[in-house]
Amino acid sequence: MARGWESKSVQEQIASARLREGENPIRMTAVQIETERKCDSLLLQRTRMLRQIETCGEGRYRQTLQDGLEFLEKQLTDLGWRA
């Protein structure tokens, strides 16, 4: 979860710096904001699942995790995310 918050903080710092420099801030629609939030959430879930797969032994649970990872990546792809 820390990485997600770090990236948000960096984005906020960049936006703040642009405002101070007089640049026009990037305006996002409500749909774009919601899509970004969904993507961030899915990326955090994907990271957690990858860590679980790394520490998991062989077996049915590992296959369940792999299936879940494929599902998350499909959702991310549908939102326009590229690996």
Biotite code that builds the C-alpha atoms (Angstrom):
import biotite.structure as struc

atoms = struc.array([
    struc.Atom([0.000, 0.000, 0.000], chain_id="A", res_id=1, res_name="MET", atom_name="CA", element="C"),
    struc.Atom([2.905, 2.342, 0.603], chain_id="A", res_id=2, res_name="ALA", atom_name="CA", element="C"),
    struc.Atom([3.795, 2.519, -3.074], chain_id="A", res_id=3, res_name="ARG", atom_name="CA", element="C"),
    struc.Atom([0.293, 3.631, -3.994], chain_id="A", res_id=4, res_name="GLY", atom_name="CA", element="C"),
    struc.Atom([0.366, 6.421, -1.455], chain_id="A", res_id=5, res_name="TRP", atom_name="CA", element="C"),
    struc.Atom([3.860, 7.455, -2.547], chain_id="A", res_id=6, res_name="GLU", atom_name="CA", element="C"),
    struc.Atom([2.775, 7.790, -6.169], chain_id="A", res_id=7, res_name="SER", atom_name="CA", element="C"),
    struc.Atom([-0.252, 9.840, -5.127], chain_id="A", res_id=8, res_name="LYS", atom_name="CA", element="C"),
    struc.Atom([1.967, 12.113, -3.076], chain_id="A", res_id=9, res_name="SER", atom_name="CA", element="C"),
    struc.Atom([4.316, 12.596, -6.018], chain_id="A", res_id=10, res_name="VAL", atom_name="CA", element="C"),
    struc.Atom([1.399, 13.380, -8.328], chain_id="A", res_id=11, res_name="GLN", atom_name="CA", element="C"),
    struc.Atom([0.085, 15.934, -5.844], chain_id="A", res_id=12, res_name="GLU", atom_name="CA", element="C"),
    struc.Atom([3.539, 17.519, -5.551], chain_id="A", res_id=13, res_name="GLN", atom_name="CA", element="C"),
    struc.Atom([3.826, 17.816, -9.331], chain_id="A", res_id=14, res_name="ILE", atom_name="CA", element="C"),
    struc.Atom([0.368, 19.375, -9.582], chain_id="A", res_id=15, res_name="ALA", atom_name="CA", element="C"),
    struc.Atom([1.221, 21.785, -6.773], chain_id="A", res_id=16, res_name="SER", atom_name="CA", element="C"),
    struc.Atom([4.483, 22.772, -8.463], chain_id="A", res_id=17, res_name="ALA", atom_name="CA", element="C"),
    struc.Atom([2.686, 23.422, -11.738], chain_id="A", res_id=18, res_name="ARG", atom_name="CA", element="C"),
    struc.Atom([0.211, 25.678, -9.984], chain_id="A", res_id=19, res_name="LEU", atom_name="CA", element="C"),
    struc.Atom([3.046, 27.646, -8.424], chain_id="A", res_id=20, res_name="ARG", atom_name="CA", element="C"),
    struc.Atom([4.755, 27.988, -11.798], chain_id="A", res_id=21, res_name="GLU", atom_name="CA", element="C"),
    struc.Atom([1.582, 29.272, -13.410], chain_id="A", res_id=22, res_name="GLY", atom_name="CA", element="C"),
    struc.Atom([0.961, 26.269, -15.642], chain_id="A", res_id=23, res_name="GLU", atom_name="CA", element="C"),
    struc.Atom([-2.594, 25.172, -16.198], chain_id="A", res_id=24, res_name="ASN", atom_name="CA", element="C"),
    struc.Atom([-3.339, 22.146, -14.051], chain_id="A", res_id=25, res_name="PRO", atom_name="CA", element="C"),
    struc.Atom([-4.559, 19.053, -15.803], chain_id="A", res_id=26, res_name="ILE", atom_name="CA", element="C"),
    struc.Atom([-8.295, 18.822, -15.324], chain_id="A", res_id=27, res_name="ARG", atom_name="CA", element="C"),
    struc.Atom([-9.749, 15.364, -15.162], chain_id="A", res_id=28, res_name="MET", atom_name="CA", element="C"),
    struc.Atom([-13.378, 14.416, -15.587], chain_id="A", res_id=29, res_name="THR", atom_name="CA", element="C"),
    struc.Atom([-15.213, 12.436, -12.930], chain_id="A", res_id=30, res_name="ALA", atom_name="CA", element="C"),
    struc.Atom([-15.008, 9.342, -15.143], chain_id="A", res_id=31, res_name="VAL", atom_name="CA", element="C"),
    struc.Atom([-11.232, 9.726, -15.555], chain_id="A", res_id=32, res_name="GLN", atom_name="CA", element="C"),
    struc.Atom([-10.779, 10.153, -11.808], chain_id="A", res_id=33, res_name="ILE", atom_name="CA", element="C"),
    struc.Atom([-12.859, 7.050, -11.085], chain_id="A", res_id=34, res_name="GLU", atom_name="CA", element="C"),
    struc.Atom([-10.950, 5.049, -13.705], chain_id="A", res_id=35, res_name="THR", atom_name="CA", element="C"),
    struc.Atom([-7.633, 6.120, -12.166], chain_id="A", res_id=36, res_name="GLU", atom_name="CA", element="C"),
    struc.Atom([-8.829, 5.126, -8.700], chain_id="A", res_id=37, res_name="ARG", atom_name="CA", element="C"),
    struc.Atom([-9.936, 1.716, -9.943], chain_id="A", res_id=38, res_name="LYS", atom_name="CA", element="C"),
    struc.Atom([-6.623, 1.211, -11.704], chain_id="A", res_id=39, res_name="CYS", atom_name="CA", element="C"),
    struc.Atom([-4.661, 2.197, -8.577], chain_id="A", res_id=40, res_name="ASP", atom_name="CA", element="C"),
    struc.Atom([-6.680, -0.217, -6.471], chain_id="A", res_id=41, res_name="SER", atom_name="CA", element="C"),
    struc.Atom([-6.219, -3.062, -8.944], chain_id="A", res_id=42, res_name="LEU", atom_name="CA", element="C"),
    struc.Atom([-2.472, -2.403, -9.135], chain_id="A", res_id=43, res_name="LEU", atom_name="CA", element="C"),
    struc.Atom([-2.200, -2.614, -5.358], chain_id="A", res_id=44, res_name="LEU", atom_name="CA", element="C"),
    struc.Atom([-4.125, -5.891, -5.381], chain_id="A", res_id=45, res_name="GLN", atom_name="CA", element="C"),
    struc.Atom([-1.894, -7.177, -8.177], chain_id="A", res_id=46, res_name="ARG", atom_name="CA", element="C"),
    struc.Atom([1.249, -6.339, -6.186], chain_id="A", res_id=47, res_name="THR", atom_name="CA", element="C"),
    struc.Atom([-0.088, -8.125, -3.122], chain_id="A", res_id=48, res_name="ARG", atom_name="CA", element="C"),
    struc.Atom([-1.054, -11.168, -5.186], chain_id="A", res_id=49, res_name="MET", atom_name="CA", element="C"),
    struc.Atom([2.394, -11.329, -6.822], chain_id="A", res_id=50, res_name="LEU", atom_name="CA", element="C"),
    struc.Atom([4.014, -11.358, -3.375], chain_id="A", res_id=51, res_name="ARG", atom_name="CA", element="C"),
    struc.Atom([1.696, -14.133, -2.250], chain_id="A", res_id=52, res_name="GLN", atom_name="CA", element="C"),
    struc.Atom([2.549, -16.174, -5.339], chain_id="A", res_id=53, res_name="ILE", atom_name="CA", element="C"),
    struc.Atom([6.277, -15.764, -4.620], chain_id="A", res_id=54, res_name="GLU", atom_name="CA", element="C"),
    struc.Atom([5.913, -17.162, -1.104], chain_id="A", res_id=55, res_name="THR", atom_name="CA", element="C"),
    struc.Atom([3.299, -19.786, -1.861], chain_id="A", res_id=56, res_name="CYS", atom_name="CA", element="C"),
    struc.Atom([4.189, -23.426, -2.248], chain_id="A", res_id=57, res_name="GLY", atom_name="CA", element="C"),
    struc.Atom([2.968, -25.550, -5.098], chain_id="A", res_id=58, res_name="GLU", atom_name="CA", element="C"),
    struc.Atom([-0.604, -26.694, -5.165], chain_id="A", res_id=59, res_name="GLY", atom_name="CA", element="C"),
    struc.Atom([-4.160, -25.655, -5.677], chain_id="A", res_id=60, res_name="ARG", atom_name="CA", element="C"),
    struc.Atom([-3.810, -22.419, -3.710], chain_id="A", res_id=61, res_name="TYR", atom_name="CA", element="C"),
    struc.Atom([-1.018, -21.280, -6.027], chain_id="A", res_id=62, res_name="ARG", atom_name="CA", element="C"),
    struc.Atom([-3.248, -22.000, -9.035], chain_id="A", res_id=63, res_name="GLN", atom_name="CA", element="C"),
    struc.Atom([-6.040, -19.990, -7.411], chain_id="A", res_id=64, res_name="THR", atom_name="CA", element="C"),
    struc.Atom([-3.643, -17.077, -6.980], chain_id="A", res_id=65, res_name="LEU", atom_name="CA", element="C"),
    struc.Atom([-2.514, -17.371, -10.620], chain_id="A", res_id=66, res_name="GLN", atom_name="CA", element="C"),
    struc.Atom([-6.149, -17.325, -11.764], chain_id="A", res_id=67, res_name="ASP", atom_name="CA", element="C"),
    struc.Atom([-6.793, -14.263, -9.608], chain_id="A", res_id=68, res_name="GLY", atom_name="CA", element="C"),
    struc.Atom([-3.754, -12.530, -11.066], chain_id="A", res_id=69, res_name="LEU", atom_name="CA", element="C"),
    struc.Atom([-4.991, -13.179, -14.600], chain_id="A", res_id=70, res_name="GLU", atom_name="CA", element="C"),
    struc.Atom([-8.393, -11.768, -13.636], chain_id="A", res_id=71, res_name="PHE", atom_name="CA", element="C"),
    struc.Atom([-6.831, -8.595, -12.200], chain_id="A", res_id=72, res_name="LEU", atom_name="CA", element="C"),
    struc.Atom([-4.643, -8.116, -15.267], chain_id="A", res_id=73, res_name="GLU", atom_name="CA", element="C"),
    struc.Atom([-7.681, -8.533, -17.533], chain_id="A", res_id=74, res_name="LYS", atom_name="CA", element="C"),
    struc.Atom([-9.508, -5.821, -15.584], chain_id="A", res_id=75, res_name="GLN", atom_name="CA", element="C"),
    struc.Atom([-6.465, -3.558, -15.783], chain_id="A", res_id=76, res_name="LEU", atom_name="CA", element="C"),
    struc.Atom([-6.205, -4.127, -19.523], chain_id="A", res_id=77, res_name="THR", atom_name="CA", element="C"),
    struc.Atom([-9.878, -3.238, -19.910], chain_id="A", res_id=78, res_name="ASP", atom_name="CA", element="C"),
    struc.Atom([-9.153, 0.059, -18.118], chain_id="A", res_id=79, res_name="LEU", atom_name="CA", element="C"),
    struc.Atom([-6.302, 0.829, -20.538], chain_id="A", res_id=80, res_name="GLY", atom_name="CA", element="C"),
    struc.Atom([-3.348, -0.244, -18.374], chain_id="A", res_id=81, res_name="TRP", atom_name="CA", element="C"),
    struc.Atom([-0.261, -1.564, -20.164], chain_id="A", res_id=82, res_name="ARG", atom_name="CA", element="C"),
    struc.Atom([2.379, -3.662, -18.452], chain_id="A", res_id=83, res_name="ALA", atom_name="CA", element="C"),
])
